[in-house]
Amino acid sequence: MKIEGKSYKTIWFEKNLVKIIDQTKLPHQFVIKDLKTMKDTVNAIKTMEVRGAPLIGATAAYGLVLSIIEKNDLSFLKKSSEELIASRPTAINLKWAVDRMMKKLSGINDKDILKIALDEAKAITEEDVKFCKNIGLNGLKIIEDIAIKKKDTVNILTHCNAGWLATIDWGTATSPIYHAHQKGIKVHVWVDETRPRNQGANLTSYELNEEGISNTVITDNAGGILMQRGQVDMCIVGTDRTLYNGDVCNKIGTYLKALSAKDNNVPFYVALPSSTIDWSIKHHKQIPIEERNSEELSYIEGVDQNNEIRRVRIYPQKSKSLNLAFDVTPAKLVTGLITEKGICEASENGLRGLFK
């Protein structure tokens, strides 16, 4: 996708360095950052310089490449894999990518291991681009049907950032929107602000603006009244981990949007690549829900009148805060899952029908 008219991917490998777009600086500054060591990739994941389940997985894959460049030693590689998996526990793509890399690298001769690791990391990123494009083509059909019936602009509500900045390219929840826009379908996106890190306002609105797609930022709690007023034709969100029974773990606040959608008969779709499906956990209570630093709630960043980024505290000094990063939307509230292989119901039968 594009920034100021130039096409970018979110991560790439160049001259033994991993290049990323530092998403903590967006939308106020566009910064390309070099990751030089495995520790750099762990830090980038932890501090959310990179974020979004598919991009986290790709970053971890490249982290193992950097680990080999730094010290071609099996025990160091294993330790690196463990540190990467622990860096953000909720997004299943992280463990999926690390396990895939380690399986590929087990028993490899020293002189071949770097090339094999780099080839596999590149394969993971290229595969994600293909998957996200196919998610968009599959989801496009839903938007087309609404546009034909409505004969007017299709209003779509999304939450957090499941855009191309959360993947390698195209995005998950945004991919159908981008495909619809490119086909000439009029779409408008209600963008949840998504406190506390404001990924909707800072990232989703930013990338939609760059692609010339009409969008309006709203507070996280405004979605319900917009649905009551008939101003939302469909909801589409991403996911950090989807259980094989169809339960969806996504950015905190997704569950409340799904409840509002159900109450107002608004279709609620979840877009995901197959790397985000957890085939092992049977109950959502087993999902490790990340609890992040409470200062993400009590402090906020923005630009002042001099266009300089400032960080200010917005809570009373003595106030405590709880910063749970994700919640779980039960399958019964999900209209359908949009994957690279097609659309299915949010259930074990639905998913196993697509992924044998």
C-alpha positions in Angstrom: 0.0 0.0 0.0 1.0 3.6 -0.2 2.4 6.5 1.9 2.6 9.8 0.1 2.1 8.0 -3.1 5.0 5.6 -2.7 4.4 1.8 -2.2 5.7 0.2 1.0 5.6 -3.0 2.8 5.8 -3.0 6.6 9.0 -5.1 6.9 11.9 -6.1 4.6 15.4 -7.4 4.7 18.3 -5.3 3.3 22.1 -5.6 3.7 21.8 -7.9 6.8 19.4 -5.5 8.4 15.7 -5.8 9.0 13.8 -2.6 8.0 10.5 -1.6 9.6 8.2 1.3 9.7 8.3 2.5 13.3 4.6 2.6 14.1 5.0 4.4 17.4 5.9 7.5 15.4 2.8 7.4 13.2 0.8 9.4 12.2 3.0 12.4 13.0 6.3 11.1 11.7 7.2 8.5 9.1 10.4 6.8 10.3 12.0 3.7 8.8 14.0 2.0 11.5 16.9 -0.6 11.3 16.8 -3.7 13.4 20.3 -5.0 13.8 20.1 -7.8 16.4 17.6 -10.3 17.7 17.2 -8.1 20.8 16.2 -5.3 18.5 13.3 -7.4 17.2 12.2 -8.4 20.7 12.2 -4.7 21.7 10.3 -3.7 18.5 7.6 -6.3 19.3 7.3 -5.4 22.9 7.2 -1.6 22.4 4.8 -2.0 19.5 7.1 -0.4 16.9 5.7 -3.3 15.0 2.2 -4.7 15.9 -0.6 -6.7 14.4 -0.6 -10.5 14.6 0.7 -11.2 11.1 3.4 -8.5 11.2 4.6 -9.7 14.7 5.0 -13.2 13.3 7.0 -12.0 10.3 9.2 -9.8 12.6 9.9 -12.8 14.8 10.9 -14.9 11.7 13.4 -12.2 10.7 14.5 -12.0 14.4 15.8 -15.6 14.1 17.6 -14.6 10.9 19.4 -11.8 12.9 20.1 -14.3 15.7 22.0 -16.5 13.2 23.9 -13.5 11.8 24.8 -12.4 15.3 25.9 -15.8 16.6 25.5 -19.0 14.6 25.0 -21.3 17.5 22.1 -23.7 18.1 21.7 -23.0 21.8 21.7 -19.2 21.1 19.1 -19.7 18.4 16.9 -21.7 20.8 17.2 -19.1 23.5 16.3 -16.4 20.8 13.2 -18.4 19.9 12.0 -18.5 23.5 12.6 -14.8 24.0 10.6 -14.0 20.9 7.7 -16.2 21.8 7.5 -14.5 25.3 7.7 -11.0 23.9 3.9 -10.8 23.3 1.9 -13.8 24.4 -1.6 -13.3 22.9 -1.0 -13.1 19.2 -0.7 -16.8 18.0 1.1 -15.8 14.8 4.2 -15.1 16.8 4.6 -18.7 18.1 3.4 -20.0 14.8 6.2 -18.2 12.9 8.9 -19.1 15.4 7.9 -22.8 15.5 7.8 -22.9 11.6 11.3 -21.3 11.5 12.7 -23.6 14.1 11.3 -26.7 12.4 12.9 -25.7 9.1 16.2 -25.0 10.8 16.5 -28.1 12.9 19.5 -30.3 11.9 20.7 -27.8 9.2 24.5 -27.6 8.4 26.1 -24.4 9.7 27.1 -23.1 6.3 23.5 -23.4 4.9 21.5 -22.3 7.9 21.5 -18.5 7.2 20.3 -18.9 3.6 17.6 -21.3 4.6 16.4 -19.1 7.5 16.3 -16.0 5.3 14.4 -17.9 2.5 11.8 -19.1 5.1 11.4 -15.7 6.6 10.8 -14.2 3.2 8.4 -17.0 2.4 6.4 -16.2 5.5 6.1 -12.5 4.5 5.2 -13.3 0.8 2.6 -15.8 1.9 1.0 -13.3 4.2 0.7 -10.8 1.3 -1.0 -13.4 -0.8 -3.3 -14.5 2.0 -4.3 -10.9 2.8 -5.0 -10.2 -0.8 -7.3 -13.2 -1.0 -9.0 -12.2 2.2 -9.8 -8.9 0.4 -11.2 -10.6 -2.7 -13.4 -12.9 -0.6 -14.6 -10.1 1.6 -15.2 -7.9 -1.4 -18.2 -10.0 -2.3 -20.0 -9.1 1.0 -19.4 -5.4 0.3 -20.6 -5.7 -3.3 -23.8 -7.4 -2.2 -24.6 -4.6 0.3 -23.8 -1.9 -2.3 -26.1 -3.5 -4.9 -29.0 -3.7 -2.4 -28.4 -0.3 -0.9 -27.5 1.6 -4.1 -25.5 4.1 -1.9 -22.3 4.4 0.1 -21.5 1.3 2.2 -20.7 2.3 5.8 -18.3 0.0 7.5 -17.2 0.0 11.1 -13.9 -1.3 12.2 -11.9 -1.5 15.4 -8.2 -1.0 16.2 -5.9 -1.4 13.2 -6.2 -4.5 11.1 -4.9 -2.7 8.1 -1.8 -3.2 6.0 0.3 -1.7 8.9 -0.7 -4.7 10.9 0.3 -7.2 8.2 2.9 -7.0 5.4 0.5 -5.5 2.8 -3.3 -5.1 2.2 -4.3 -5.9 5.8 -7.0 -8.2 7.0 -10.1 -6.2 7.9 -9.1 -3.4 5.5 -8.3 -5.6 2.6 -11.9 -6.0 1.4 -12.3 -2.2 1.8 -9.3 -1.5 -0.3 -10.5 -3.9 -3.0 -14.0 -2.4 -3.0 -12.5 1.1 -3.3 -10.3 0.0 -6.2 -13.3 -1.4 -7.9 -15.1 1.9 -7.6 -17.6 1.0 -4.9 -18.3 3.9 -2.6 -17.3 3.0 1.0 -17.1 5.0 4.2 -15.3 3.7 7.3 -16.2 4.5 10.8 -12.8 4.2 12.6 -12.9 3.4 16.3 -10.3 5.5 18.1 -9.2 2.4 20.0 -7.9 3.5 23.4 -5.5 3.3 24.9 -2.9 3.3 22.1 -5.3 4.8 19.5 -4.4 2.4 16.8 -7.6 3.2 15.0 -7.2 7.0 15.0 -3.4 6.9 14.6 -3.0 4.1 12.1 -6.3 3.0 10.4 -7.4 6.5 9.6 -3.8 7.4 8.5 -3.6 4.6 6.0 -7.2 5.1 4.7 -6.3 8.8 4.2 -3.2 7.8 2.2 -5.4 5.6 -0.1 -8.1 8.3 -0.5 -10.8 6.4 1.3 -13.5 8.3 3.2 -13.3 7.7 6.9 -14.4 9.3 10.2 -12.8 8.7 13.6 -15.2 8.0 16.4 -14.9 7.4 20.1 -14.9 3.7 21.0 -18.3 4.0 22.6 -20.0 5.7 19.6 -20.5 2.5 17.6 -23.7 1.5 19.4 -25.6 4.6 18.6 -24.5 4.7 15.0 -25.8 1.1 14.6 -29.1 2.1 16.3 -29.4 4.9 13.8 -28.8 2.6 10.8 -25.6 4.3 9.9 -23.5 1.0 10.0 -24.0 -1.5 7.2 -21.5 -4.0 8.5 -18.6 -4.4 11.0 -15.3 -6.0 10.1 -12.5 -6.5 12.5 -9.2 -8.4 12.6 -8.1 -11.0 15.2 -4.9 -11.9 17.1 -6.0 -15.4 17.8 -9.1 -17.3 16.7 -9.9 -20.7 18.3 -11.0 -23.5 16.1 -14.5 -23.3 17.7 -14.9 -19.8 16.2 -14.2 -17.7 19.3 -12.3 -14.6 18.4 -9.6 -12.9 20.6 -9.0 -9.3 19.4 -8.2 -5.8 20.6 -10.1 -4.8 23.8 -13.5 -3.4 22.9 -14.2 -5.8 20.1 -16.6 -7.8 22.2 -18.7 -4.7 23.0 -19.0 -3.9 19.3 -20.1 -7.5 18.5 -22.8 -7.2 21.2 -24.1 -3.9 19.7 -24.0 -5.4 16.2 -26.0 -8.4 17.3 -28.6 -6.2 19.1 -29.0 -4.1 15.9 -28.9 -6.9 13.3 -25.7 -5.5 11.8 -23.4 -8.2 10.2 -20.2 -8.7 12.2 -17.3 -10.2 10.3 -13.8 -11.2 11.3 -11.0 -11.3 8.8 -8.0 -13.5 9.4 -5.2 -15.5 7.7 -5.0 -19.2 8.6 -1.8 -18.5 10.6 -4.1 -16.8 13.2 -6.1 -19.9 13.9 -5.3 -21.7 17.1 -6.0 -25.4 16.6 -4.9 -26.5 20.1 -6.8 -24.4 22.7 -10.3 -25.6 23.4 -11.6 -22.8 25.6 -11.1 -19.0 25.4 -10.2 -18.9 29.1 -6.9 -20.7 28.1 -5.9 -17.7 25.9 -3.1 -15.7 27.6 -4.6 -12.2 27.7 -1.8 -9.6 27.7 -1.9 -7.0 30.5 0.2 -4.0 29.4 1.8 -1.1 31.3 -0.9 1.0 33.0 0.9 4.1 31.8 -0.6 3.4 28.3 -3.9 4.5 29.9 -2.7 7.3 32.2 -0.5 9.0 29.6 -1.3 10.1 26.0 0.9 11.3 23.1 0.2 14.0 20.6 1.7 16.9 18.8 1.7 20.4 20.2 1.4 23.7 18.4 5.0 23.5 17.3 4.4 20.1 15.7 6.5 18.4 18.4 5.4 15.1 19.9 4.5 15.4 23.6 3.6 12.9 26.2 1.2 14.1 29.0 -0.5 12.5 32.0 -4.3 12.6 31.9 -5.2 10.7 35.1 -4.9 11.9 38.7 -1.5 11.0 40.1 -2.9 8.5 42.6 -5.4 6.8 40.3 -4.8 3.1 39.5 -5.6 1.6 36.1 -6.0 -1.8 34.5 -4.8 -2.2 30.9 -6.0 -5.5 29.5 -5.0 -5.5 25.8 -7.5 -8.0 24.4 -11.0 -9.5 24.9 -12.8 -12.5 23.5 -15.9 -12.4 21.2 -17.9 -15.6 21.4 -18.5 -17.4 18.1 -22.3 -16.9 18.4 -21.8 -13.2 17.9 -19.7 -13.6 14.7 -21.6 -13.6 11.4 -18.7 -15.1 9.5 -14.9 -15.6 9.3 -13.2 -14.2 6.1 -10.1 -16.2 5.4 -7.7 -16.6 2.4 -9.6 -19.8 1.4 -13.1 -18.3 1.6 -15.8 -17.3 4.1 -17.2 -19.7 6.7 -19.3 -19.7 9.8 -17.5 -19.1 13.1 -17.5 -22.8 14.2 -15.3 -25.9 14.2 -17.3 -27.3 11.3 -16.9 -24.0 9.4 -13.2 -23.8 9.8 -12.5 -27.5 9.2 -14.6 -27.2 6.1 -12.0 -24.8 4.7 -8.9 -26.1 6.4 -9.0 -29.9 6.2 
